[in-house]
Amino acid sequence: MKSPLTANRVAEYEREGYLIIPQQIFSPEKFARIQQYCASKFAEINKGADLPALYDCPHWADPRMFEWIMAPEMLDLVEPLIGPDIGIFACHLLQKPPGVGKRVPWHEDSAYWKGALTPMTVASITIALSPSIPENGGLRVIPGTHKHGYSDYADVARPQDEVFPIEVMASQMDETKAADIGLQPNEASIHHGKIIHGSNPNTGKMHRSVLTVRYFPTTVKFTKENHPHFAAAKFNIYLARGKDHAGNTYADPTKSYVGGEPVHTA
């Protein structure tokens, strides 16, 4: 397949730190399968209740995920941004029901992964499984902030209303420059691992659910011993395309591993 990203779009990503891809990523049949799969995972996590949920790295235990996260549609999309040798660092399923889906404070993924990935070069593709718009708590970014990536953090005022209790200090960002990423089902966005991003609570009437996959060029060295969370977990990375250049060890995508972390965010 040919990537939909032109040279101008690659330059836009390098300048702004994110892209919106307003076109269908998977075939209707392939997209229907991932929608059904994710719906079944959310139902499993919540035991049928309509609650917010985050599922970290379901692909560790369930190789069926690789139909989508290693799909050529995804790899061709990210290759112009990070090169032909591609690893998968992580993936996540997120559900944000109306009325109870909380705000995600402003943060950088790089702040949470610091020490484990050298250099910090990660491109995250988010596929909308349902409409992802401002009204239902869609993703927001601060353009251009990927050029730093390690801001200082402070406690949020009302942690009970937030997905996690800290966020980038207001003095180190300009929220008036925030850009909303609006997506329809089967459309995608891509954001840099260093960009400041977050989302508002779901105050609309529609569910928001997404699949996010974190890709890195295999020139990046993953050293889980340098990070307390990754060192304690049986954290697996995978070679998705090409070859390794950093001496990384990759898991076998045909095998099931103990892992994956369903998390209730209510």
Summary of the structure (lengths in Angstrom):
residues: 266
radius of gyration: 17.3
end to end distance: 40.1
largest distance: 47.7
contacts: 854
relative contact order: 0.26
helix: 29%
strand: 28%
